[in-house]
Amino acid sequence: MQKKILEFTNILRKSGIRVSTAETLDAFAALDELSIDDRDVFRDALRATMVKRGEEVSTFDQLFELFWSGFYDHLRDAFGTAAEGLEAFGIELEDLLRQIAEQLQNMQGELGDLSELAQAMLTADLDQLEQLIRAAASQSGVDRIENFLQVGFFSRRMLEQMNYEGAGQELRDLAARLEAAGMSPEEVAALRALIDRLMEAARKSVRNFTERSLQQHNHDYMEKFRRETLLEKSFYHLTEEEIRKMREVVERLAQRIKNILSIRRRRLKRGKLDLHQTLRRNMSHGGIPFELAFKQRKKDRPKLVILCDVSSSVANVSRFMLQFVYQLQEAFTRIRSFVFVSELGEVTQLFQEGDINDSIEQALDGGGVINVYTRSNFGAAFHHFWQNFLSAIDNKTTVLVLGDARNNYNDPRAWCLRDIHEKAKNVVWLNPESPSAWGFGDSVMDRYRPYCDVSEECRNLRQLSAMIDRLVL
């Protein structure tokens, strides 16, 4: 067990979780006092002794599942499915194996004449199969795998090391011998179908083991690859699972921006070296700069007003933009948020009272202030804002509009946005559609664009992150 824990510790270290020798010894001591038969207690003991930072918990949990469990479950499912295929022949696996043993006895042979792999596959001996696969993995150097392109290569090496093709030929020869010895055609057909399924189950299990090894030994690379993929994927095509993962990616990006802001604030507080004042102040020292002088420059935080289209076509863009903005709210003097489809309503209060993700979901559902089940009408929403909230805009306010500008051939009332633009510091419009579609069909983006300081496409997280960077940095 200690050897396995040391191996697991090395995997954690490769994935960026710093585990010291003392912490590994703490894990040994904890497991001496606890039962390792209780999976949850075992996991919690390792987590408590090895993980120091909250953000490392999810990585630890994923690696724990990959290392300590999962593969045996895959073997059981894969070979269980193979055995279930016998139902089509009306034969049970135990009955078939008994018939094989009886026929072999009559032929003065036995299953022991087969290779270890052939025996393990035919009898679905999962423990033996796992040992054979792990031994082949060790001999093939699977722990050196670095990327997806190598999965096929290492899987083939493992199969060759196990003599996979040889074992398959042994089983097919066995079927031929049993047929010649008088085994019924139905049973021979069932055996041959079973052999094909067992061979496929073994091949898939080896590939699954290789993929798990890739995730274990290159977890940090794999996570980075997944994040990069999500950054580029269009908001329109996200699955529910990807939306959940995307929240974590947004949190990471927002934290990075926070860190940059913190460094900049410290530099602003200290000021920039003033060479002229430094030289003047140190004339009495012969020009040697014993005393430094700094220029002080104050950077005002802008006010932010968000006008967010929450129609179904742009819901995901709105979701992640709101998450970004409210996780960076210290970068702004004040944030006021409005949602609209045709009607417009303020949802600022939602973000002051509850969890950010719950607040975002409520906002996307209209926040109880608008009906989201209507057709988009940007002109009506802008006119409502112009009538009731124009006083919220001044020359320190950045107005951020998010929407596709698909107005269903209604009056765009672009003059409302013009008046907003005249009062605001700047107007930024993020549109999830390609610029080539702006102004075509029922799009009125061409009517609004003259009154925007910035108008850009925003259809994935990379584009959204870049725009947020420009707003706050």
CORNOR-V167526 format. One record per backbone hydrogen bond with DSSP energy under -1.0 kcal/mol. CO is the residue of the C=O (numbers start at 1). NH is the residue of the N-H. If there is no record, write none. Layout:
# CORNOR-V167526
co->CO nh->NH
co->CO nh->NH
This chain:
# CORNOR-V167526
co->1 nh->5
co->2 nh->6
co->3 nh->7
co->4 nh->8
co->5 nh->9
co->6 nh->10
co->7 nh->11
co->8 nh->12
co->9 nh->13
co->10 nh->14
co->11 nh->15
co->12 nh->17
co->13 nh->16
co->20 nh->24
co->21 nh->25
co->22 nh->26
co->23 nh->27
co->24 nh->28
co->25 nh->29
co->26 nh->30
co->27 nh->31
co->28 nh->32
co->38 nh->42
co->39 nh->43
co->40 nh->44
co->41 nh->45
co->42 nh->46
co->43 nh->47
co->44 nh->48
co->45 nh->49
co->46 nh->50
co->47 nh->51
co->53 nh->56
co->54 nh->57
co->56 nh->60
co->57 nh->61
co->58 nh->62
co->59 nh->63
co->60 nh->64
co->61 nh->65
co->62 nh->66
co->63 nh->67
co->64 nh->68
co->65 nh->69
co->70 nh->74
co->71 nh->75
co->72 nh->76
co->73 nh->77
co->74 nh->78
co->75 nh->79
co->76 nh->80
co->77 nh->81
co->78 nh->82
co->79 nh->83
co->80 nh->84
co->83 nh->86
co->84 nh->87
co->86 nh->89
co->86 nh->91
co->87 nh->90
co->92 nh->96
co->93 nh->97
co->94 nh->98
co->95 nh->99
co->96 nh->100
co->97 nh->101
co->98 nh->102
co->99 nh->103
co->100 nh->104
co->101 nh->105
co->102 nh->106
co->103 nh->107
co->104 nh->109
co->105 nh->108
co->110 nh->113
co->111 nh->114
co->115 nh->119
co->116 nh->120
co->117 nh->121
co->118 nh->122
co->119 nh->123
co->120 nh->125
co->124 nh->126
co->125 nh->129
co->126 nh->130
co->127 nh->131
co->128 nh->132
co->129 nh->133
co->130 nh->134
co->131 nh->135
co->132 nh->136
co->133 nh->137
co->134 nh->138
co->135 nh->139
co->136 nh->140
co->137 nh->142
co->141 nh->144
co->142 nh->145
co->147 nh->150
co->148 nh->151
co->150 nh->154
co->151 nh->155
co->152 nh->156
co->153 nh->157
co->154 nh->158
co->155 nh->159
co->156 nh->160
co->157 nh->161
co->158 nh->162
co->159 nh->164
co->163 nh->167
co->164 nh->168
co->165 nh->169
co->166 nh->170
co->167 nh->171
co->168 nh->172
co->169 nh->173
co->170 nh->174
co->171 nh->175
co->172 nh->176
co->173 nh->177
co->174 nh->178
co->175 nh->179
co->176 nh->180
co->177 nh->181
co->178 nh->183
co->179 nh->182
co->184 nh->188
co->185 nh->189
co->186 nh->190
co->187 nh->191
co->188 nh->192
co->189 nh->193
co->190 nh->194
co->191 nh->195
co->192 nh->196
co->193 nh->197
co->194 nh->198
co->195 nh->199
co->196 nh->200
co->197 nh->201
co->198 nh->202
co->199 nh->203
co->200 nh->204
co->201 nh->205
co->202 nh->206
co->203 nh->207
co->204 nh->208
co->205 nh->209
co->206 nh->210
co->207 nh->211
co->208 nh->212
co->209 nh->213
co->210 nh->214
co->211 nh->215
co->212 nh->216
co->213 nh->217
co->214 nh->218
co->218 nh->222
co->219 nh->223
co->220 nh->224
co->221 nh->225
co->222 nh->226
co->223 nh->227
co->224 nh->228
co->225 nh->229
co->226 nh->230
co->227 nh->231
co->228 nh->232
co->229 nh->233
co->231 nh->462
co->234 nh->237
co->235 nh->238
co->239 nh->243
co->240 nh->244
co->241 nh->245
co->242 nh->246
co->243 nh->247
co->245 nh->249
co->246 nh->250
co->247 nh->251
co->248 nh->252
co->249 nh->253
co->250 nh->254
co->251 nh->255
co->252 nh->256
co->253 nh->257
co->254 nh->258
co->255 nh->259
co->256 nh->260
co->257 nh->261
co->258 nh->262
co->259 nh->263
co->260 nh->264
co->261 nh->265
co->262 nh->266
co->263 nh->267
co->264 nh->268
co->265 nh->269
co->266 nh->270
co->267 nh->271
co->272 nh->295
co->274 nh->278
co->275 nh->279
co->276 nh->280
co->277 nh->281
co->278 nh->282
co->280 nh->283
co->282 nh->285
co->282 nh->287
co->283 nh->286
co->288 nh->290
co->293 nh->274
co->295 nh->272
co->302 nh->333
co->303 nh->398
co->304 nh->336
co->305 nh->400
co->306 nh->338
co->307 nh->402
co->308 nh->340
co->311 nh->314
co->314 nh->318
co->315 nh->319
co->316 nh->320
co->317 nh->321
co->318 nh->322
co->319 nh->323
co->320 nh->324
co->321 nh->325
co->322 nh->326
co->323 nh->327
co->328 nh->331
co->329 nh->332
co->334 nh->304
co->336 nh->306
co->337 nh->347
co->338 nh->308
co->339 nh->345
co->340 nh->310
co->341 nh->377
co->343 nh->341
co->345 nh->339
co->349 nh->352
co->350 nh->354
co->355 nh->359
co->356 nh->360
co->357 nh->361
co->358 nh->362
co->359 nh->363
co->360 nh->364
co->362 nh->367
co->363 nh->366
co->366 nh->369
co->377 nh->381
co->378 nh->382
co->379 nh->383
co->380 nh->384
co->381 nh->385
co->382 nh->386
co->383 nh->387
co->384 nh->388
co->385 nh->389
co->389 nh->392
co->390 nh->393
co->394 nh->397
co->396 nh->303
co->397 nh->425
co->397 nh->426
co->398 nh->305
co->399 nh->428
co->400 nh->307
co->401 nh->430
co->402 nh->309
co->405 nh->444
co->407 nh->410
co->413 nh->416
co->414 nh->418
co->415 nh->419
co->416 nh->420
co->417 nh->421
co->418 nh->422
co->419 nh->423
co->420 nh->424
co->426 nh->399
co->427 nh->453
co->427 nh->454
co->428 nh->401
co->429 nh->456
co->430 nh->403
co->431 nh->458
co->434 nh->437
co->435 nh->438
co->437 nh->440
co->440 nh->443
co->442 nh->407
co->444 nh->447
co->444 nh->448
co->445 nh->449
co->448 nh->451
co->449 nh->452
co->454 nh->429
co->456 nh->431
co->459 nh->235
co->460 nh->464
co->461 nh->465
co->462 nh->466
co->463 nh->467
co->464 nh->468
co->465 nh->469
co->466 nh->470
co->467 nh->471
co->468 nh->472
co->469 nh->473
